[in-house]
Amino acid sequence: MRFIGLRLARGVLTLWFAVTVTFFLVRLLPGDPVLAVADPNMTEELHQKLLADFGLDQPLGVQYLDYLGQLLHGNLGMSFRQSIPVTTVLMERLPWTLILTITAMVVTIVLGIPLGVLAATRAKGWLDRVIQITGVTAQSLFVPSVGIFLMYVLGVWLGWFPIGGAVDLDATGIGATLSMIHHLVLPCLSLVLVQLGGYVLTMRTTLIDALGEDYVSLAKAKGVRPGKVVWKHALRNALLPTTTIAGLQLGTLVGGAVLTETIYAYPGIGRAIYEAVGQLDFPVLQGAFVLLAAAVVVANLITDVAYGILDPRVRT
């Protein structure tokens, strides 16, 4: 429990830091939020009234303390642009982001671990070299570049997949599900290609080290089948660093999802952030970043706990 308590306290501190940085950074955006949502030719009296309605007429420190107080009560504020609670705006977008990020992470892990095992069990062979080169290349990719390339080749040139949105508006029933999957392919593939290299290379390196341990040699001497030695004996220890990578890369995955959703006009949290920046909708920006930061903190906490289960030594 002490192990979990320390990780939880660190997560709360990290979340507070993210909230604070986000609050002040959004107010450095150029422009006037009132002019972004109302008539630029309004009277000064109306301008001041809207500033007061938005809570922007108070000193910055007072605004910050007021925001923290609302946040502690679960209130993310009201959208300047839509005049509805930020929670409502984000809850409409959150399912789409969860579908995209969870699918991308599952596909990356399902592909990354077997490819890493394949490279490790054929170390220094031609297949290992191909996988290493591919993994290093994947690590150097940038989400927008990959997204635009896939959009042009698979969406525009070949016409295999739609290049925007999340589902056909006229689709219903099973057709809606198939349409959603069809729209998901390009955004998901963009994230998988960028993330995959890290999993493959990490799994390869750690599994090669594990296969050189004494307990593996002992299992081989007892006549245990090679496949069982790899998948049952060596893989457990090799998964420890990969588990850490999974937690750390969630932050990268979330950031990549923001860019991917913008490129493909995918209606998730990332797209909401992009729209809120253009509209200077401070509450939506703050709420979205708080939600994403909380997701990363929770994922890292789960990763720490999972690491502690796999390796009890970290709990001491």
C-alpha positions as CSV (number, residue, x, y, z in Angstrom):
1,M,0.0,0.0,0.0
2,R,2.9,2.4,0.7
3,F,4.2,1.8,-2.8
4,I,0.8,2.7,-4.3
5,G,0.4,5.6,-2.0
6,L,3.7,7.2,-3.0
7,R,2.9,6.7,-6.7
8,L,-0.6,8.2,-6.1
9,A,0.9,11.3,-4.3
10,R,3.4,11.8,-7.2
11,G,0.5,11.5,-9.7
12,V,-1.5,14.2,-7.8
13,L,1.5,16.5,-7.8
14,T,2.1,16.0,-11.5
15,L,-1.6,16.7,-12.2
16,W,-1.5,19.9,-10.2
17,F,1.7,21.0,-12.1
18,A,0.0,20.3,-15.5
19,V,-3.1,22.2,-14.5
20,T,-1.1,25.2,-13.4
21,V,1.1,25.3,-16.5
22,T,-1.9,24.9,-18.8
23,F,-3.8,27.7,-17.0
24,F,-1.1,30.3,-17.5
25,L,0.0,29.1,-21.0
26,V,-3.5,29.4,-22.5
27,R,-3.6,33.0,-21.3
28,L,-0.5,33.8,-23.3
29,L,-2.4,33.1,-26.6
30,P,-2.6,36.2,-28.7
31,G,-6.0,37.8,-29.1
32,D,-9.1,38.6,-27.0
33,P,-11.5,35.7,-26.1
34,V,-14.4,38.1,-26.2
35,L,-13.7,39.3,-29.7
36,A,-13.3,35.6,-30.8
37,V,-17.0,34.8,-29.8
38,A,-18.8,38.1,-30.2
39,D,-19.1,41.1,-32.6
40,P,-15.8,42.9,-32.9
41,N,-17.7,46.2,-33.2
42,M,-19.4,45.8,-29.8
43,T,-19.5,48.7,-27.4
44,E,-16.9,48.9,-24.7
45,E,-19.7,48.5,-22.0
46,L,-20.7,45.2,-23.6
47,H,-17.1,44.1,-23.9
48,Q,-16.5,44.7,-20.2
49,K,-19.7,42.8,-19.3
50,L,-18.6,39.8,-21.3
51,L,-15.2,39.9,-19.7
52,A,-16.9,39.8,-16.3
53,D,-19.2,37.0,-17.4
54,F,-16.2,35.0,-18.5
55,G,-14.4,35.8,-15.3
56,L,-11.6,37.5,-17.1
57,D,-11.9,40.8,-15.4
58,Q,-10.2,39.6,-12.3
59,P,-6.5,39.6,-11.6
60,L,-4.7,36.5,-12.9
61,G,-4.0,35.1,-9.4
62,V,-7.6,35.4,-8.4
63,Q,-8.7,33.7,-11.7
64,Y,-6.2,30.9,-10.9
65,L,-7.4,30.3,-7.4
66,D,-11.0,30.4,-8.5
67,Y,-10.3,27.8,-11.2
68,L,-8.6,25.5,-8.7
69,G,-11.6,25.8,-6.4
70,Q,-14.0,24.9,-9.2
71,L,-11.7,22.0,-10.3
72,L,-11.7,20.5,-6.8
73,H,-15.5,20.4,-7.0
74,G,-15.4,18.7,-10.4
75,N,-16.4,21.9,-12.3
76,L,-14.4,22.5,-15.5
77,G,-16.3,25.8,-16.3
78,M,-18.5,26.9,-19.2
79,S,-17.4,27.0,-22.8
80,F,-17.0,30.6,-24.0
81,R,-18.0,29.7,-27.5
82,Q,-20.8,27.2,-26.9
83,S,-22.1,28.4,-23.6
84,I,-22.5,24.9,-22.3
85,P,-20.5,23.1,-19.6
86,V,-17.0,22.0,-20.6
87,T,-17.7,18.6,-19.2
88,T,-20.5,18.2,-21.8
89,V,-18.2,19.2,-24.6
90,L,-15.5,16.8,-23.6
91,M,-17.7,13.9,-22.8
92,E,-19.1,14.1,-26.4
93,R,-15.5,13.9,-27.7
94,L,-13.9,11.5,-25.2
95,P,-15.3,8.2,-26.6
96,W,-13.8,8.8,-30.0
97,T,-10.3,9.6,-28.5
98,L,-10.5,6.4,-26.3
99,I,-11.4,4.3,-29.3
100,L,-8.5,5.7,-31.3
101,T,-5.8,5.6,-28.6
102,I,-6.8,2.2,-27.1
103,T,-7.0,0.6,-30.5
104,A,-3.6,2.0,-31.5
105,M,-2.0,0.9,-28.3
106,V,-3.4,-2.7,-28.5
107,V,-2.4,-3.0,-32.2
108,T,1.1,-1.7,-31.4
109,I,1.6,-4.1,-28.5
110,V,0.1,-7.1,-30.4
111,L,2.5,-6.4,-33.3
112,G,5.5,-5.1,-31.3
113,I,6.0,-8.0,-28.9
114,P,6.0,-10.8,-31.5
115,L,8.2,-8.8,-33.9
116,G,10.6,-8.2,-31.0
117,V,10.6,-11.9,-30.1
118,L,11.2,-12.8,-33.7
119,A,14.2,-10.4,-34.0
120,A,15.7,-11.7,-30.7
121,T,15.4,-15.3,-31.5
122,R,17.1,-14.7,-34.9
123,A,19.7,-12.2,-33.6
124,K,22.3,-11.1,-36.1
125,G,20.4,-12.8,-39.0
126,W,19.0,-11.0,-42.0
127,L,15.5,-10.9,-40.5
128,D,16.8,-9.4,-37.3
129,R,18.6,-6.7,-39.4
130,V,15.5,-5.9,-41.4
131,I,13.4,-5.6,-38.2
132,Q,16.0,-3.4,-36.5
133,I,16.2,-1.0,-39.5
134,T,12.5,-0.9,-39.8
135,G,12.2,-0.2,-36.0
136,V,14.8,2.6,-36.1
137,T,13.1,4.2,-39.1
138,A,9.7,4.0,-37.4
139,Q,11.1,5.8,-34.3
140,S,12.2,8.7,-36.5
141,L,8.8,9.2,-38.1
142,F,6.7,12.3,-37.2
143,V,2.9,11.9,-36.8
144,P,1.8,14.7,-39.2
145,S,4.2,13.5,-41.9
146,V,3.0,9.9,-41.6
147,G,-0.7,11.0,-41.5
148,I,-0.4,13.2,-44.6
149,F,1.4,10.5,-46.5
150,L,-1.1,7.8,-45.6
151,M,-4.0,10.2,-46.3
152,Y,-2.6,10.9,-49.8
153,V,-1.6,7.3,-50.8
154,L,-4.3,5.2,-49.2
155,G,-7.1,7.8,-49.1
156,V,-6.7,10.1,-52.1
157,W,-4.6,8.1,-54.6
158,L,-5.9,4.6,-54.0
159,G,-9.2,5.6,-52.4
160,W,-9.3,2.7,-50.0
161,F,-10.2,4.7,-46.9
162,P,-12.0,7.9,-46.0
163,I,-9.7,10.8,-45.2
164,G,-11.8,12.6,-42.6
165,G,-14.5,12.1,-40.0
166,A,-15.3,9.2,-37.8
167,V,-18.4,7.6,-39.3
168,D,-20.8,8.1,-42.2
169,L,-23.7,10.3,-41.1
170,D,-26.3,8.2,-42.8
171,A,-24.9,4.9,-41.5
172,T,-27.0,2.9,-39.0
173,G,-26.7,-0.4,-37.1
174,I,-24.0,-2.8,-38.3
175,G,-23.3,-0.4,-41.1
176,A,-22.4,2.4,-38.6
177,T,-19.9,0.0,-36.9
178,L,-18.3,-1.0,-40.1
179,S,-18.1,2.7,-41.2
180,M,-16.5,3.6,-37.9
181,I,-13.9,0.9,-38.3
182,H,-13.3,2.0,-41.9
183,H,-12.7,5.6,-40.8
184,L,-10.5,4.5,-37.9
185,V,-7.9,2.7,-40.1
186,L,-5.9,5.6,-41.2
187,P,-5.7,7.5,-37.9
188,C,-4.9,4.3,-36.0
189,L,-2.3,3.2,-38.6
190,S,-0.6,6.6,-38.3
191,L,-0.2,6.2,-34.5
192,V,0.9,2.6,-34.8
193,L,3.6,3.2,-37.3
194,V,5.1,5.9,-35.1
195,Q,4.9,3.9,-31.8
196,L,5.8,0.4,-33.1
197,G,9.6,0.9,-33.3
198,G,10.0,1.5,-29.6
199,Y,8.2,-1.7,-28.6
200,V,10.0,-3.9,-31.1
201,L,13.6,-2.6,-30.3
202,T,13.0,-2.7,-26.5
203,M,11.6,-6.2,-26.6
204,R,14.4,-7.4,-28.9
205,T,17.1,-6.0,-26.6
206,T,15.6,-7.2,-23.3
207,L,14.8,-10.7,-24.6
208,I,18.3,-11.2,-25.9
209,D,19.6,-10.3,-22.4
210,A,17.0,-12.7,-20.8
211,L,18.0,-15.5,-23.1
212,G,21.6,-15.3,-21.9
213,E,20.6,-15.8,-18.2
214,D,21.5,-19.0,-16.3
215,Y,17.9,-20.0,-15.7
216,V,17.3,-20.1,-19.5
217,S,20.4,-22.3,-19.9
218,L,19.2,-24.6,-17.2
219,A,15.8,-24.9,-18.9
220,K,17.5,-25.8,-22.1
221,A,19.7,-28.4,-20.4
222,K,16.5,-30.0,-19.0
223,G,15.2,-30.4,-22.5
224,V,12.5,-27.8,-22.4
225,R,11.3,-27.0,-25.9
226,P,12.9,-23.8,-27.4
227,G,9.5,-22.1,-27.9
228,K,8.5,-22.8,-24.3
229,V,11.9,-21.4,-23.1
230,V,11.3,-18.2,-24.9
231,W,7.6,-17.6,-24.3
232,K,7.3,-19.0,-20.8
233,H,10.7,-18.5,-19.1
234,A,12.5,-15.6,-20.8
235,L,9.5,-13.4,-21.9
236,R,8.3,-12.7,-18.3
237,N,11.5,-10.8,-17.4
238,A,11.8,-9.3,-20.9
239,L,8.3,-7.8,-20.5
240,L,9.4,-5.5,-17.5
241,P,11.0,-2.8,-19.6
242,T,8.3,-3.1,-22.3
243,T,5.7,-2.5,-19.6
244,T,7.5,0.7,-18.6
245,I,7.7,1.8,-22.3
246,A,4.0,1.2,-22.7
247,G,3.2,3.6,-19.8
248,L,5.8,6.2,-20.9
249,Q,4.7,6.1,-24.5
250,L,1.0,6.8,-23.6
251,G,2.0,10.4,-23.3
252,T,3.4,10.3,-26.8
253,L,0.4,8.5,-28.0
254,V,-1.9,11.1,-26.5
255,G,0.1,13.9,-28.1
256,G,0.1,12.0,-31.4
257,A,-3.7,11.5,-31.1
258,V,-4.1,15.3,-30.9
259,L,-2.2,15.8,-34.2
260,T,-3.8,12.8,-35.8
261,E,-7.3,13.9,-35.0
262,T,-6.5,17.4,-36.4
263,I,-5.2,15.9,-39.7
264,Y,-8.1,13.6,-40.2
265,A,-10.8,15.8,-38.7
266,Y,-11.5,13.1,-36.3
267,P,-14.0,14.3,-33.6
268,G,-12.0,13.5,-30.5
269,I,-10.4,15.6,-27.7
270,G,-7.5,16.5,-29.9
271,R,-9.8,18.0,-32.5
272,A,-11.6,19.9,-29.7
273,I,-8.2,21.4,-28.6
274,Y,-7.5,22.5,-32.2
275,E,-10.9,24.2,-32.5
276,A,-10.6,25.8,-29.0
277,V,-7.2,27.3,-29.8
278,G,-8.7,29.1,-32.8
279,Q,-11.7,30.3,-30.8
280,L,-9.6,31.2,-27.7
281,D,-12.0,29.1,-25.7
282,F,-9.9,28.9,-22.5
283,P,-12.2,26.7,-20.4
284,V,-12.3,24.0,-23.2
285,L,-8.6,24.1,-23.6
286,Q,-8.0,23.9,-19.9
287,G,-10.5,21.1,-19.4
288,A,-9.1,19.1,-22.4
289,F,-5.5,19.3,-21.1
290,V,-6.6,18.4,-17.5
291,L,-8.4,15.3,-18.9
292,L,-5.4,14.3,-21.0
293,A,-3.0,14.9,-18.1
294,A,-5.2,12.8,-15.8
295,A,-5.2,10.0,-18.4
296,V,-1.4,10.0,-18.5
297,V,-1.1,10.1,-14.7
298,V,-3.5,7.2,-14.3
299,A,-1.8,5.2,-17.1
300,N,1.6,5.7,-15.4
301,L,0.1,4.7,-12.0
302,I,-1.2,1.5,-13.6
303,T,2.1,0.9,-15.2
304,D,4.0,1.3,-11.9
305,V,1.6,-1.1,-10.2
306,A,1.9,-3.7,-13.0
307,Y,5.7,-3.3,-12.8
308,G,5.5,-4.0,-9.1
309,I,3.5,-7.1,-9.7
310,L,5.9,-8.4,-12.3
311,D,8.9,-7.5,-10.3
312,P,8.3,-7.4,-6.5
313,R,11.8,-5.9,-5.9
314,V,10.5,-2.4,-7.0
315,R,8.0,-2.4,-4.1
316,T,10.8,-2.5,-1.4
